[in-house]
Amino acid sequence: MTSPKLTSIAEVKKRHYVSLFSGCMGLDLGLEKANFQPVVCNDNDSACVGTIKLNRPTLPLLASSIAELRYDDFKQAAGKELKGIDLVAGGPPCQAFSVFGKRKGIADERGKMIFEYLRVISEIQPKVFLMENVRGLFSMSILPKSQKGKSDDEDPSKFEHGSLLRKLISSFEEIGYRVDCFVVNSVNYGAPQIRERVILIGNKYNLEAKFPEPWYSNRKEDGLPVFRTLADVIGGDFKDPDPDLMNFSPRKLKYLAMVPAGGNWRSLPIKIQKESMGKTWYLKGGRSAYWRKLSFSFPCPTLVTMPNHAGTSMCHPSELRTLTVGEMSTVQEFPKEWKFFGKSTEKCRQIGNAVPVRLGHVAGEVINKLLEDIHSIAKDKPSPISIESKVIHIRPHVRTKSYWKNGQALAGDFCYYEDDESESLKQENPQQPQLIRV
C-alpha cells in the first residue's frame, strides 16, 4: 500500500540538486519521486559508478573521491552555475559510525568524509542540504574512547557521547545553516524494513523543517495501519527481478535447516548452539541475527551488506538460502527495472548500504515544503540564525520480533508484546500472516 501522504507538492517544475556519495541511488530515486532532478552526481566506488551508468547513462557523474573535487569540478560537469541551487543531498560513508562496525568515527578515513561534505556545502551554498547517515552518528564521539591516552588531543569533550554530531551541527551553523536533525525509522512510513537513520536538513533562512509523525505502527492505540511486512513485498506470486545471491556455505545451511521461520540460534538445542557458534555463544547480548531465519509475518530486519554471514543472517523464511539481490532491492523499494552492476557481493553491498527509496521520498517532500516556505516567506534572502538547531526523535527504535521470552526460545509469530493478543489475531485470520497489533 502506498500512503496517500506521499504525493509531491511540486508538480510543475523539477527542482534541481547536486547528489553526493550517490551510491546505487536509493536516496536519489526517493528524491526523484518528490520531483527533484539531479544535475550532477558523485561516487568513487567502482560498482556504484557502474550502477549509475547502467541506469542513468546521461547523468553527469564525477567518479572521484569528494576530497579531490572542488566547486568548479561540479559546475563544469553540470554545465551550469550551481551557487544557490535548491538542494545538495547525500549520505557520507556510514561504516565508521555504524553500531555494527568498529566505530572509529573521524579516526577512520571514511568518517572524515562528513567534513568533506560540509566543505562542499560551504562552496555551493545551496538553499537546503540533506545529509543522511546511520543511527550510530547520533552517539558517536569526535575521538573514539579507544584512543584516550593515545591521542595528541586529549580534550575530554571530544570523547563525549554524541560530540561528533554536536560538532557537525555547530560547523554547519558557522557557515550559515540552521539544522534540524531527525532520528527516524523507515518502517514508520510504510517501508517493509526496520531501518533507523539520522537525517540532517539544513537551510540558510532560519526556518524549521518538519518531518512527519509515523503513518504506520504496531501499537493498536495509535490507530494507524500496521507495519508492512516481508510478505507484502516478496510473498505470494512475487517475480524476482534479479535471482543472484550470496548464499550460505554448506556448513551454515546445515544449521539454518534446523531453524524454523522467525527463529534464530536460540531455536537450536544447546549442544548445537555451542557447536555452531563457538566462542560467540559465550558473549553477552542478544545476538538476535545469529542463525536468523526471517519471517513473512514481520517487517524485514535492517538489510546488511553481507547477508550470508552467520552473525548477520538474512535467511529466506521458506527457502534454505539468503535473500536474493532482487528480494533485497525490493525490500529497499527500488524499481523492478533498476539494475545493479557487479558481482553478487558488490550488488549486496550496494543495496545494504543504500538509503530506502521511501525514506528519500519522505525527506524530499519535507524539503519541498521548506523550499516553498523559503520562496514565499524568506524571498531568497538568507537570514541570521536565531532558532536553535534541534535533534528530534520520531519513534526511531522499533521492536517487533522476539526470539526469547521468559526463558523460552520463540519462533514464528511471537513478538515483544502480549502473547494472548498474538493468538487472538491468528485465530481471526489463521491463513494470513500478519504483524501483531498492540
C-alpha positions in Angstrom: 0.0 0.0 0.0 1.3 3.5 -0.9 0.5 6.2 1.6 -1.7 9.0 0.1 0.6 11.4 2.0 3.4 10.6 -0.4 2.3 12.9 -3.2 4.6 15.7 -4.5 3.6 19.3 -3.9 5.9 20.5 -6.7 4.2 19.0 -9.8 5.1 21.7 -12.4 8.8 22.3 -12.4 11.6 19.9 -11.4 13.8 21.2 -8.6 17.5 20.7 -9.3 20.0 19.3 -6.9 23.6 18.0 -6.5 23.9 14.4 -5.4 27.0 13.5 -3.3 28.0 10.0 -2.3 25.3 8.7 -4.6 25.9 5.0 -4.1 23.4 2.9 -6.0 21.0 5.9 -5.9 18.4 4.9 -3.3 18.2 8.4 -1.9 18.1 9.9 -5.4 15.3 7.7 -6.5 13.3 8.8 -3.5 14.1 12.4 -4.2 13.1 11.9 -7.9 9.6 10.7 -6.6 9.4 14.1 -4.8 10.0 15.9 -8.1 13.8 16.6 -7.7 16.2 16.1 -10.6 20.0 15.6 -10.1 22.2 17.8 -12.4 25.4 16.1 -11.3 26.3 13.2 -9.1 29.4 11.8 -7.4 30.7 8.5 -6.2 34.1 6.8 -6.5 33.1 3.2 -5.7 33.5 1.3 -9.0 30.4 -0.9 -8.5 28.3 2.1 -7.7 29.7 4.0 -10.6 28.7 1.1 -12.8 25.2 1.0 -11.4 24.7 4.8 -12.0 26.0 4.5 -15.6 23.8 1.4 -16.2 20.6 3.2 -15.1 21.3 6.9 -15.6 23.7 7.0 -18.6 23.1 10.7 -19.4 23.5 12.0 -15.8 26.9 13.8 -15.4 29.0 11.8 -13.0 32.2 12.7 -11.1 33.8 9.3 -10.3 36.4 10.7 -8.0 36.8 11.0 -4.2 35.0 14.0 -3.0 38.2 15.1 -1.2 39.7 15.7 -4.7 36.7 17.7 -6.0 36.0 21.5 -5.8 33.2 23.7 -6.8 34.4 24.2 -10.4 34.5 20.5 -10.9 30.8 20.2 -10.1 30.0 23.3 -12.1 31.8 22.1 -15.2 30.3 18.6 -15.0 26.8 20.0 -14.6 27.3 22.6 -17.3 25.6 25.3 -15.2 26.0 27.6 -12.3 25.4 25.8 -9.0 25.7 28.6 -6.4 22.4 28.8 -4.5 20.9 25.7 -6.1 17.8 24.3 -4.3 19.5 21.3 -2.7 22.6 19.3 -2.1 21.9 15.8 -0.9 24.0 12.8 0.1 25.0 10.2 2.7 28.7 10.2 3.5 30.1 6.7 4.1 28.5 5.3 7.3 30.8 2.4 8.2 32.8 4.5 10.5 29.7 5.2 12.6 27.7 2.0 12.3 27.0 0.2 15.6 27.9 -3.0 13.6 31.4 -1.6 12.8 34.5 -0.7 14.8 33.1 2.9 15.3 36.4 4.7 14.7 34.5 7.8 13.6 36.7 10.5 12.1 39.7 8.4 13.1 38.6 6.3 10.1 39.3 7.9 6.7 35.6 7.2 5.7 34.5 9.1 8.8 36.3 12.2 7.7 34.0 12.4 4.6 31.3 14.1 6.6 33.5 17.2 6.8 34.3 16.9 3.1 30.5 17.0 2.7 30.4 20.1 4.9 33.1 21.7 2.7 31.2 21.2 -0.5 28.1 22.7 1.2 30.2 25.8 2.1 31.3 26.1 -1.6 28.0 25.5 -3.3 25.9 27.3 -0.7 22.6 25.6 -1.6 19.3 26.8 -0.2 18.9 23.5 1.6 21.1 20.5 2.3 20.1 16.9 3.2 22.6 14.6 4.9 21.7 11.0 5.7 23.6 8.6 7.9 23.3 5.6 10.3 21.8 6.0 13.8 25.4 5.5 15.2 26.2 9.0 14.1 23.9 10.2 16.9 26.0 8.7 19.6 29.5 8.9 18.1 32.2 10.9 19.8 34.7 13.1 17.9 37.5 10.8 19.0 36.9 7.1 19.9 37.3 6.1 23.5 39.9 3.6 22.4 42.2 6.5 21.5 42.0 8.0 25.0 45.5 8.3 26.4 47.0 7.6 22.9 45.9 10.8 21.1 47.8 14.1 20.9 44.5 15.8 21.5 43.2 14.8 25.0 40.3 17.4 25.2 37.8 15.4 27.3 34.8 16.9 25.4 36.0 15.1 22.2 35.5 11.7 23.8 31.9 12.5 25.0 28.9 10.6 23.7 27.3 12.5 20.8 30.1 15.1 20.5 30.7 14.4 16.8 27.1 15.3 15.9 27.2 18.4 18.0 30.4 19.4 16.3 28.9 18.8 12.9 25.8 20.8 13.6 27.8 23.7 15.0 30.1 23.6 11.9 27.0 23.9 9.7 25.8 26.8 11.8 29.2 28.5 11.3 28.7 28.6 7.6 25.1 29.9 7.9 22.9 26.9 8.1 20.2 26.2 10.8 19.9 22.4 11.2 17.1 20.1 12.1 18.3 16.6 12.9 15.7 13.8 12.8 16.3 10.3 14.1 13.7 8.2 12.3 12.8 4.6 11.2 11.7 3.8 7.7 9.2 1.2 8.8 7.1 4.1 10.3 6.5 5.5 6.8 5.5 2.3 5.1 8.8 0.7 4.2 8.7 -3.1 4.8 12.0 -2.8 6.7 13.1 -1.7 10.2 15.9 0.7 9.4 16.9 3.5 11.8 18.5 6.6 10.2 19.7 10.0 11.1 18.6 12.8 8.7 20.0 16.3 8.8 18.2 19.0 6.9 19.8 22.4 7.0 18.7 25.8 5.5 20.0 29.3 5.3 16.7 31.0 6.0 16.2 30.4 9.8 13.3 28.1 9.1 12.3 24.9 10.7 11.9 21.6 8.7 9.1 19.4 9.9 9.4 15.7 9.4 6.1 13.9 9.6 4.9 11.8 12.5 4.6 8.0 11.8 2.0 6.8 9.3 2.2 3.1 10.4 2.5 1.5 13.7 2.5 -1.8 15.6 0.6 -0.2 18.6 -3.1 -0.5 18.4 -3.7 2.7 20.4 -2.1 4.7 17.6 -5.0 4.0 15.3 -2.7 3.6 12.3 -2.3 0.9 9.7 0.0 -1.9 10.8 3.6 -2.1 9.6 4.1 -3.6 6.1 5.7 -7.0 6.2 8.1 -9.1 4.2 5.0 -11.0 2.9 3.7 -7.7 1.5 6.7 -7.3 -0.9 8.2 -10.7 -1.6 5.5 -13.1 -0.6 2.8 -14.8 -2.8 3.4 -14.5 -6.5 6.5 -12.3 -6.3 8.5 -12.2 -9.5 12.2 -11.8 -8.7 13.9 -9.2 -10.9 17.4 -10.5 -10.0 17.8 -14.0 -8.5 21.5 -13.5 -8.0 22.6 -14.1 -4.4 25.4 -14.5 -1.9 24.5 -17.9 -0.5 25.5 -19.6 2.8 28.2 -22.2 2.9 27.1 -25.9 3.2 28.1 -25.7 6.9 25.8 -22.7 7.6 23.0 -24.3 5.6 23.2 -27.3 7.8 22.5 -25.3 10.9 19.9 -23.0 9.3 18.0 -26.1 8.2 17.3 -26.7 11.9 15.8 -23.2 12.5 12.1 -22.5 11.9 10.9 -19.3 10.2 11.1 -16.4 12.6 13.7 -18.2 14.7 17.4 -17.8 15.4 20.2 -19.6 17.2 18.0 -19.9 20.3 15.8 -22.3 18.4 18.6 -24.8 18.3 19.4 -27.4 21.0 22.1 -26.1 23.5 24.7 -28.6 22.2 24.1 -27.4 18.6 24.2 -23.8 19.6 27.7 -24.2 21.2 28.9 -26.4 18.3 27.8 -23.9 15.7 28.7 -20.6 17.4 31.9 -21.4 19.1 33.2 -18.6 21.4 30.3 -16.3 20.2 27.9 -18.4 22.3 29.5 -17.1 25.5 29.3 -13.4 24.6 26.8 -11.1 26.2 24.0 -9.5 24.2 21.1 -11.0 22.3 23.0 -11.8 19.1 19.5 -12.0 17.5 20.8 -12.1 13.9 22.9 -15.2 14.5 21.4 -18.1 12.5 18.4 -15.9 11.9 15.7 -17.1 9.6 13.3 -14.3 8.5 9.5 -14.3 8.9 6.9 -13.3 6.4 4.7 -12.0 9.3 7.0 -9.1 10.2 8.9 -6.3 8.6 12.3 -7.3 7.4 15.2 -6.5 9.8 17.7 -3.9 8.6 19.3 -5.3 5.4 23.0 -5.8 5.7 25.8 -5.8 3.2 26.8 -9.5 3.9 23.6 -11.4 4.2 25.4 -14.8 4.2 27.3 -14.3 7.5 26.2 -16.5 10.4 26.0 -13.4 12.7 24.0 -11.2 10.3 22.0 -14.0 8.6 19.3 -12.9 6.2 17.8 -16.4 5.5 14.7 -16.6 3.4 11.6 -17.6 5.5 10.6 -20.6 3.4 13.6 -21.5 1.3 17.0 -22.5 2.6 19.1 -19.6 1.2 19.8 -16.0 1.6 17.6 -13.3 0.2 18.4 -12.7 -3.4 19.6 -9.4 -4.9 16.1 -8.9 -6.3 14.4 -9.6 -3.0 16.8 -7.2 -1.1 16.3 -4.4 -3.7 12.5 -4.9 -3.4 12.7 -4.6 0.4 14.5 -1.3 -0.2 11.8 -0.4 -2.7 14.0 0.0 -5.8 12.0 -0.1 -9.0 11.8 -3.5 -10.6 13.7 -2.3 -13.7 16.6 -0.9 -11.6 19.8 -2.9 -12.4 22.8 -3.4 -10.1 26.3 -3.6 -11.5 29.0 -6.0 -10.4 29.4 -9.4 -8.7 26.8 -10.7 -6.2 29.0 -9.4 -3.3 29.1 -5.9 -4.9 25.4 -5.9 -5.6 24.5 -6.9 -2.0 27.0 -4.3 -0.6 25.4 -1.5 -2.6 21.8 -2.5 -1.6 22.8 -3.0 2.1 24.4 0.5 2.2 21.5 2.2 0.3 19.0 4.7 1.7 15.5 3.2 1.5 13.8 4.8 -1.5 10.7 5.6 0.6 12.8 7.5 3.2 14.3 9.6 0.4 10.8 10.3 -0.9 9.5 11.4 2.6 12.6 13.6 3.1 12.1 15.1 -0.4 8.5 16.1 0.5 9.8 17.7 3.7 12.3 19.7 1.7 9.7 20.6 -0.9 7.6 22.3 1.9 10.7 24.0 3.2 11.6 25.4 -0.2 8.0 26.6 -0.7 8.4 28.5 2.6 11.8 29.9 1.5 10.3 31.2 -1.7 7.1 32.6 -0.3 8.4 33.9 3.1 12.1 34.3 3.1 12.1 35.6 -0.5 15.5 34.1 -1.2 17.3 36.3 1.4 19.3 34.3 3.9 18.5 35.1 7.5 20.7 35.1 10.6 20.3 32.0 12.8 18.0 32.8 15.7 16.1 29.5 16.1 18.2 26.8 17.8 19.1 23.8 15.7 17.3 20.7 17.0 17.6 16.9 17.3 14.2 15.3 17.1 13.5 11.6 17.7 10.4 10.3 15.9 10.0 6.8 17.3 13.2 5.5 15.8 13.7 2.4 18.0 11.0 -0.1 16.9 10.9 -3.7 18.0 8.5 -6.3 16.5 10.2 -9.7 16.6 11.1 -11.6 19.7 13.3 -14.6 19.9 13.5 -15.2 23.6 10.9 -14.5 26.4 10.6 -15.8 29.9 13.3 -18.4 29.4 11.7 -19.8 26.3 13.0 -19.7 22.7 10.4 -18.2 20.3 9.9 -18.5 16.6 7.1 -17.8 14.2 4.6 -15.1 15.1 5.7 -14.2 18.6 6.5 -10.6 19.4 7.6 -8.5 22.3 4.1 -7.9 23.4 1.2 -9.8 24.8 1.0 -13.4 23.6 -2.7 -13.7 24.1 -3.2 -10.8 21.6 -1.0 -12.7 19.2 -3.1 -15.8 19.5 -6.4 -13.9 19.1 -5.2 -12.3 15.9 -4.1 -15.6 14.4 -7.5 -17.1 15.2 -9.2 -14.2 13.4 -7.4 -14.9 10.2 -5.3 -18.1 10.6 -4.3 -18.2 6.9 -3.0 -14.6 6.6 0.5 -13.9 8.1 0.2 -10.6 10.0 2.1 -8.3 12.3 0.9 -8.3 15.9 -1.0 -5.1 16.6 -0.5 -3.9 20.2 
